Amino acid sequence: MTLHADYDPNNIFAKIVRGEMPCVRVYEDNIALAFMDVFPQSQGHTLIIPKRQQARNFIDMPSDHLGSYMLRVQKVARAVEAALSPDGMVVTQFNGATAGQTVFHLHFHVIPRWDGVPLGRHAGGGMATPEELEPLATKIRSKL
Ligand code: 5GP
């Protein structure tokens, strides 16, 4: 996968937006959807995706839709902090497979970090169950 390519409307996050794939939802409005990462790098690892734009990555995202989307990224990051009280937080995204991107629909990662707790592997750790993710999502939702 190159940095620039056609958007695949059947990528997994597009299916989640359309309700064709399940997710543990944290936040949704007409601009963005936030849900728990199913291969979390830490407790509370959350993804925020734009709902209406077919953008593979940050570079592709139409500039006039970026501001409203980034406000949602910050809103969710603040809720993760308020809910889980981490010592630090990674807010990041990857552009292109070479950079580490594995799902080609724009998303930001919010990854809370605690002192002394190592970061899990990116997109390659153990799969969390909905039963494990739902209590975390409930806590985060309560701060939104
Ligand atoms: P990327 O590698 O593109 O930056 O991040 C994709 C993220 O999506 C990874 O952190 C990976 O764990 C997560 N992911 C992959 N497939 C699914 C899925 O089906 N559901 C959820 N909730 N997360 C997924």
Boltz pocket constraint, residues with backbone or C-beta under 6 A from the ligand:
constraints:
  - pocket:
      binder: B
      contacts: [[A, 12], [A, 22], [A, 23], [A, 24], [A, 35], [A, 36], [A, 37], [A, 38], [A, 39], [A, 40], [A, 47], [A, 93], [A, 94], [A, 100], [A, 101], [A, 102], [A, 103], [A, 104], [A, 107], [A, 122], [A, 123], [A, 124]]
      max_distance: 6.0
